[in-house]
């Protein structure tokens, strides 16, 4: 019998064979984080980028082969070019005039502190208008003319951990316009106007709970009462348009178009339209990009692993908008999906994987969640066991039950009340779990170390590290985490 080829790409598992995009993605994240501080010149960030990726690849590769060398030759130019590009984007300083007069389209309007703000898109960029109290009322989709004095966003301090600068830069805003004078010129049309019209239709046609869930899923608008209930249960991700919602939409249309010849193209168009209609939240864009990568692979006759596809989607989003790295929703989304797809590749039974998914994903995201929000409910571990399967059925069903009411058909409101009943039962169930498990977990050094070690082991295993090397990796990761905690 003929011996297997010495350089068969399937003979050796390694990060270069299983998940080459992850090393590049991790390196680019390090570049963005370091460049934002302004303390590292270009050559230092490039050296750091190369060291992170090379260290990941070399430590995880047991026996290099010809395929590994080819992946290296392809990855290194992309790695360095992306690092130079990201460093330049993050360190570049836009010229901001002291006073501005411009016109644009309102993308969002919300309460902010003691007043209200509006995010406006103009030809020169996005601006945050501080409207204060009693100012003109604007809504998404309005075409406005505004003027006012510009000011830079505030930075985090010892008294205030919230970094307004990073928050708004992650959303594309350049600066704030203080006490802005705003004149509404009419409706600008487009997706913001469609989103606002759909909001009004949903709120006026559906029962309150059903309207809240449909609003969150279709337009990205969150009901304050529902958000409070889900935050207490650790299921806020069910209201934020994320990979779960995008996957539900893609699944519905994949079933509806199962006999259509150009199904992949049609699903891609639907997914991207849905993502833009809901406001293009970073978590939704990440999910849409992942689905696009999978669909493109199907069209080309090549299927890539979900773990590697997540890293590709994350890296692509960083290149498109480096400041998205500082969006908490994007970070939590990337961490959760990388963890989920890594669990799939762990060598254990499917029953064990299903059982461990809830606690593992909760722990993997707990570090970021507690650092940002202060504490997270322990009940989320248990509620999420039921949340995903229940809402995978309940959300599509509520969409179908809402159509008669939204179309203005007689009896439509009564049909939508069926969804209202099941949403109320879910809220009762999650409230009971919170009552039985009322404890919350805050940020701490043991939690941080546990999260980092778990992620390092899962990512190493999913990338093709041998078990011994995955365990060895935990030693430098432990030392680095302890050093970081000591320097805080």
VOGU-3710 file (C-alpha; in Angstrom, 3 decimals, decimal comma):
1> xxxxxxxxxx> 0,000/0,000/0,000  1,285/3,451/-0,888  2,458/5,527/2,084  0,690/8,863/2,612  2,459/11,808/1,041  5,066/13,300/3,322  3,624/16,775/2,947  -0,092/15,967/3,092  -1,840/18,996/4,599  -4,119/16,673/6,571
11> xxxxxxxxxx> -1,299/14,762/8,229  -0,373/17,419/10,758  -2,766/19,644/12,667  -1,464/23,117/13,404  -2,642/26,746/13,576  -1,345/27,175/10,023  -3,599/24,362/8,806  -6,667/24,652/11,026  -7,056/28,374/11,798  -4,430/30,558/10,088
21> xxxxxxxxxx> -6,653/33,651/10,406  -6,694/33,596/14,207  -3,009/34,446/14,638  -3,358/37,388/12,235  -6,535/38,545/13,977  -4,945/38,420/17,444  -1,930/40,346/16,144  -4,119/43,055/14,622  -6,069/43,419/17,886  -2,738/43,976/19,676
31> xxxxxxxxxx> -1,758/46,612/17,085  -5,016/48,556/17,535  -4,803/48,417/21,340  -1,176/49,629/21,379  -1,555/52,253/18,654  -4,467/53,906/20,490  -2,239/54,695/23,464  0,033/56,786/21,232  3,127/55,382/23,001  4,284/52,984/20,275
41> xxxxxxxxxx> 5,856/54,014/16,955  5,094/52,149/13,736  8,141/49,875/13,798  7,309/48,763/17,343  3,729/47,847/16,497  4,843/45,956/13,383  7,375/44,020/15,470  4,708/43,314/18,069  2,257/42,177/15,389  4,791/39,819/13,845
51> xxxxxxxxxx> 5,808/38,469/17,264  2,219/37,697/18,316  1,353/35,894/15,083  4,695/34,125/14,736  4,647/33,044/18,382  1,146/31,617/18,006  1,989/29,757/14,793  5,396/28,434/15,854  4,326/27,377/19,336  1,338/25,499/17,993
61> xxxxxxxxxx> 2,967/23,805/15,004  4,544/20,482/15,899  5,995/19,510/12,509  6,099/22,149/9,758  5,416/20,893/6,240  5,312/22,343/2,759  1,712/23,445/3,235  2,697/25,330/6,403  5,403/27,236/4,566  2,934/28,223/1,841
71> xxxxxxxxxx> 0,462/29,558/4,406  3,304/31,486/6,089  4,368/33,055/2,802  0,782/34,126/2,182  0,028/35,318/5,722  3,116/37,401/6,524  2,565/40,095/3,842  -1,103/40,356/4,820  -0,144/40,547/8,504  2,409/43,333/8,051
81> xxxxxxxxxx> 0,388/45,317/5,500  -2,652/45,188/7,764  -0,582/46,225/10,791  0,825/49,267/8,980  -2,647/50,205/7,749  -4,274/49,829/11,180  -1,530/51,791/12,947  -1,933/54,615/10,447  -5,713/54,688/10,791  -5,698/54,710/14,595
91> xxxxxxxxxx> -2,921/57,278/15,024  -4,149/59,673/12,351  -5,683/62,869/13,724  -8,633/64,388/11,892  -8,751/68,173/11,645  -11,761/69,379/13,645  -12,863/73,004/13,201  -13,801/74,976/16,339  -17,215/75,791/14,844  -19,247/73,841/12,328
101> xxxxxxxxxx> -22,223/74,427/10,069  -23,371/71,456/8,037  -26,312/69,375/6,924  -26,875/65,674/7,225  -29,174/62,798/8,131  -30,104/61,788/11,682  -29,048/58,187/12,272  -30,069/57,871/15,922  -31,532/59,949/18,754  -31,506/59,026/22,433
111> xxxxxxxxxx> -31,302/60,133/26,049  -27,752/60,957/27,147  -27,170/62,071/30,705  -29,474/64,963/31,544  -30,245/65,794/27,933  -30,592/64,209/24,536  -28,169/63,639/21,702  -28,501/62,898/18,005  -25,970/61,080/15,835  -25,880/62,800/12,450
121> xxxxxxxxxx> -24,123/61,630/9,287  -22,739/64,335/6,981  -20,471/64,331/3,937  -17,489/65,072/6,194  -18,271/62,387/8,798  -20,524/61,676/11,774  -21,150/64,121/14,618  -22,879/63,866/17,991  -25,236/66,800/18,521  -25,864/67,632/22,181
131> xxxxxxxxxx> -29,436/68,886/22,121  -29,968/69,534/25,813  -33,457/69,956/27,255  -36,326/71,559/25,416  -34,486/71,680/22,106  -35,961/70,828/18,732  -37,224/67,254/18,426  -35,544/65,136/15,774  -35,937/61,497/14,807  -33,940/59,021/12,694
141> xxxxxxxxxx> -34,330/59,729/8,997  -34,712/63,506/9,379  -32,702/65,726/7,058  -31,283/68,489/9,270  -29,123/71,600/9,127  -27,116/72,183/12,301  -24,506/74,530/13,698  -22,566/74,848/16,925  -19,233/74,798/18,700  -17,327/71,527/18,480
151> xxxxxxxxxx> -15,712/69,786/21,427  -13,682/66,628/21,902  -15,166/63,662/23,688  -14,069/63,110/27,283  -11,592/60,376/28,191  -11,693/57,860/31,017  -10,259/58,890/34,386  -9,794/57,375/37,814  -13,202/58,684/38,884  -14,976/57,781/35,657
161> xxxxxxxxxx> -14,064/54,550/33,867  -16,395/55,270/30,968  -14,393/56,501/27,960  -16,745/58,652/25,910  -14,063/59,138/23,234  -13,646/55,419/22,517  -17,397/54,814/22,759  -18,236/57,304/20,033  -15,201/56,640/17,871  -16,317/53,009/17,739
171> xxxxxxxxxx> -19,543/54,341/16,225  -17,728/56,509/13,709  -18,329/59,910/15,342  -15,564/62,522/15,069  -16,560/64,957/17,823  -19,483/66,515/19,679  -21,359/69,689/18,774  -22,287/71,566/21,945  -25,737/73,117/22,388  -26,391/72,552/18,699
181> xxxxxxxxxx> -28,877/74,678/16,794  -30,834/72,238/14,621  -33,332/72,891/11,840  -35,333/69,984/10,409  -35,658/70,236/6,637  -37,792/67,175/6,073  -37,414/63,442/5,658  -34,168/62,296/4,067  -35,553/58,852/3,207  -33,351/55,770/3,099
191> xxxxxxxxxx> -32,908/53,096/5,745  -33,046/55,397/8,828  -36,439/56,727/7,698  -37,700/53,227/6,871  -36,537/52,046/10,293  -38,393/54,856/12,064  -41,577/54,254/10,042  -41,402/50,553/10,872  -40,914/51,416/14,560  -44,095/53,491/14,563
201> xxxxxxxxxx> -46,053/50,784/12,756  -44,929/48,038/15,154  -45,594/50,115/18,290  -49,070/51,057/17,073  -50,152/47,604/15,883  -48,832/44,959/18,299  -49,297/44,086/21,999  -46,567/45,616/24,219  -44,334/42,571/24,841  -44,558/41,331/21,271
211> xxxxxxxxxx> -43,899/44,846/19,985  -40,772/45,069/22,172  -39,303/41,834/20,861  -40,209/42,542/17,229  -38,764/46,056/17,502  -35,516/44,702/18,933  -35,272/42,074/16,191  -36,350/44,151/13,184  -35,064/47,653/13,860  -32,653/47,325/16,794
221> xxxxxxxxxx> -34,780/49,552/19,071  -34,908/48,297/22,669  -37,770/48,618/25,100  -36,477/49,859/28,472  -38,652/47,506/30,550  -37,723/44,426/28,521  -34,063/45,412/28,609  -34,180/45,632/32,408  -35,774/42,166/32,682  -33,216/40,564/30,366
231> xxxxxxxxxx> -30,277/42,310/32,011  -31,344/40,861/35,371  -31,481/37,370/33,836  -28,222/37,668/31,864  -29,987/37,347/28,506  -29,530/40,848/27,073  -28,100/39,270/23,919  -31,649/38,205/23,006  -32,569/41,879/22,526  -29,331/43,056/20,872
241> xxxxxxxxxx> -29,316/42,244/17,157  -26,521/39,693/16,994  -25,455/36,441/15,420  -28,488/34,699/16,880  -30,948/37,006/15,098  -28,984/37,022/11,846  -28,812/33,220/11,929  -32,592/33,019/12,501  -33,243/35,278/9,482  -30,757/33,341/7,340
251> xxxxxxxxxx> -32,318/30,044/8,440  -35,859/31,215/7,601  -34,884/32,307/4,095  -32,700/29,244/3,541  -35,820/27,150/4,151  -38,101/29,385/2,063  -35,624/29,420/-0,844  -34,539/25,791/-0,567  -35,488/25,082/-4,207  -34,185/28,380/-5,619
261> xxxxxxxxxx> -31,185/28,018/-7,929  -29,414/31,127/-6,697  -30,252/30,570/-3,036  -26,798/31,549/-1,684  -26,858/34,912/-3,458  -30,419/35,618/-2,332  -29,655/34,714/1,308  -26,592/36,980/1,271  -28,658/39,918/-0,019  -31,389/39,330/2,579
271> xxxxxxxxxx> -28,871/39,019/5,422  -27,062/42,236/4,525  -30,336/44,150/4,041  -31,539/42,926/7,434  -28,226/43,914/9,055  -28,396/47,436/7,613  -32,101/47,845/8,430  -31,471/47,038/12,101  -28,758/49,675/12,337  -25,682/47,587/11,441
281> xxxxxxxxxx> -24,687/46,779/15,027  -21,118/45,410/15,156  -22,325/42,016/16,409  -24,806/41,789/13,519  -22,188/42,851/10,954  -19,819/40,200/12,318  -22,505/37,537/11,945  -23,413/38,710/8,445  -19,740/38,643/7,432  -19,394/35,087/8,772
291> xxxxxxxxxx> -22,453/33,932/6,851  -21,124/35,679/3,742  -17,805/33,822/4,075  -19,604/30,473/4,436  -21,895/31,215/1,461  -18,925/32,305/-0,647  -17,153/29,077/0,273  -20,196/27,090/-0,838  -20,280/28,920/-4,169  -16,583/28,191/-4,711
301> xxxxxxxxxx> -16,989/24,581/-3,633  -14,858/25,029/-0,521  -16,151/25,031/3,046  -14,048/26,706/5,756  -14,252/26,057/9,476  -16,545/28,310/11,486  -13,758/29,061/13,985  -11,429/30,346/11,269  -14,318/32,154/9,538  -15,023/34,084/12,743
311> xxxxxxxxxx> -11,411/35,273/12,849  -11,610/36,277/9,165  -14,800/38,252/9,822  -13,270/39,954/12,877  -10,096/40,893/11,009  -12,085/42,257/8,054  -14,153/44,448/10,384  -10,997/45,800/12,024  -9,600/46,789/8,631  -12,890/48,462/7,729
321> xxxxxxxxxx> -13,140/50,336/11,048  -10,266/49,868/13,547  -12,168/51,742/16,273  -14,751/48,984/16,377  -12,262/47,151/18,597  -13,464/49,388/21,437  -17,125/48,513/20,969  -18,148/46,261/23,877  -20,862/44,542/21,845  -18,348/43,637/19,152
331> xxxxxxxxxx> -15,892/42,219/21,674  -18,528/40,148/23,456  -19,874/38,896/20,137  -16,431/37,862/18,882  -15,552/36,178/22,183  -18,852/34,304/22,345  -18,720/32,996/18,776  -15,033/32,079/18,905  -15,783/30,168/22,101  -18,834/28,414/20,630
341> xxxxxxxxxx> -17,003/27,372/17,478  -13,959/26,299/19,517  -16,093/24,028/21,727  -17,242/22,206/18,589  -13,626/21,217/17,863  -12,858/19,969/21,379  -12,389/16,188/21,524  -15,389/15,054/23,606  -18,912/13,733/23,080  -21,665/15,965/21,682
351> xxxxxxxxxx> -23,676/15,544/24,882  -20,778/16,914/26,937  -20,348/19,818/24,508  -24,021/20,756/24,774  -23,907/20,546/28,572  -20,780/22,689/28,841  -21,723/25,321/26,262  -23,723/27,562/28,646  -21,186/27,763/31,518  -18,182/27,952/29,181
361> xxxxxxxxxx> -19,554/30,811/27,067  -20,689/32,616/30,234  -17,196/32,354/31,734  -15,486/33,295/28,459  -17,434/36,574/28,265  -17,627/37,271/32,021  -14,292/39,110/32,126  -15,314/41,715/29,544  -18,858/41,920/30,921  -17,810/42,503/34,538
371> xxxxxxxxxx> -15,080/44,956/33,525  -17,631/47,028/31,576  -20,843/46,634/33,569  -19,475/45,980/37,066  -21,202/42,660/37,677  -23,151/39,961/35,836  -25,978/37,708/37,107  -25,058/34,119/37,887  -28,577/33,087/36,837  -27,547/33,721/33,225
381> xxxxxxxxxx> -25,707/30,385/33,186  -28,937/28,492/33,787  -31,404/30,715/31,920  -29,364/30,539/28,717  -29,664/26,760/28,608  -33,320/27,288/27,730  -33,104/30,751/26,123  -31,499/29,879/22,797  -33,676/26,874/21,874  -36,855/28,606/23,096
391> xxxxxxxxxx> -36,207/31,860/21,222  -35,029/30,004/18,112  -38,668/28,888/17,858  -40,462/31,765/19,577  -38,938/34,628/17,557  -39,800/33,256/14,079  -43,254/32,293/15,378  -43,812/35,810/16,756  -42,781/37,298/13,402  -45,375/35,168/11,608
401> xxxxxxxxxx> -48,070/35,914/14,195  -47,381/39,670/13,932  -47,868/39,918/10,160  -51,715/40,041/10,192  -51,711/42,920/12,722  -48,981/44,825/10,880  -50,929/44,374/7,636  -54,041/45,806/9,301  -56,112/42,629/8,861  -59,204/42,107/11,051
411> xxxxxxxxxx> -58,378/40,002/14,103  -54,648/40,561/13,630  -54,182/41,916/17,142  -55,789/38,787/18,603  -53,425/36,582/16,586  -50,434/38,578/17,872  -51,691/38,020/21,411  -50,725/34,353/21,045  -47,080/35,446/20,895  -47,764/37,832/23,784
421> xxxxxxxxxx> -48,881/34,888/25,931  -45,693/32,880/25,322  -43,419/35,878/25,860  -45,133/36,476/29,215  -44,565/32,817/30,198  -40,891/33,139/29,323  -40,500/36,260/31,442  -42,156/34,455/34,354  -39,766/31,519/33,960  -36,624/33,702/33,808
431> xxxxxxxxxx> -37,823/35,768/36,805  -38,274/32,579/38,823  -34,732/31,449/37,984  -33,369/34,847/39,039  -35,329/34,593/42,297  -33,814/31,168/43,027  -30,318/32,300/41,976  -30,036/36,007/42,899  -26,247/36,216/43,156  -24,044/38,324/40,898
441> xxxxxxxxxx> -20,364/38,065/40,037  -18,100/41,133/39,998  -14,704/41,635/38,372  -11,858/40,022/40,329  -8,348/38,672/39,757  -9,421/34,980/40,054  -12,220/35,557/37,536  -9,843/37,318/35,133  -7,274/34,521/35,358  -9,927/31,830/34,881
451> xxxxxxxxxx> -11,383/33,556/31,810  -8,019/34,126/30,143  -6,808/30,561/30,751  -10,064/29,112/29,442  -9,909/31,195/26,259  -6,235/30,382/25,700  -6,848/26,644/26,034  -9,975/26,627/23,837  -8,428/28,758/21,104  -5,252/26,684/21,120
461> xxxxxxxxxx> -7,188/23,424/20,890  -9,430/24,731/18,096  -6,364/26,017/16,217  -4,758/22,582/16,075  -2,379/22,694/19,046  -1,496/19,300/20,444  -2,903/18,764/23,932  0,553/19,022/25,518  1,298/22,318/23,782  -2,136/23,679/24,676
471> xxxxxxxxxx> -1,370/23,013/28,344  2,156/24,429/28,047  0,702/27,621/26,591  -1,085/28,244/29,876  2,163/28,970/31,735  3,193/32,145/29,822  -0,471/33,195/29,650  -0,739/32,889/33,447  2,418/34,945/34,003  1,265/37,622/31,553
481> xxxxxxxx> -2,179/37,852/33,153  -0,744/38,103/36,676  1,658/40,828/35,542  -1,185/42,771/33,935  -3,348/42,465/37,068  -0,442/43,615/39,241  0,054/46,718/37,064  -3,638/47,737/37,200
//
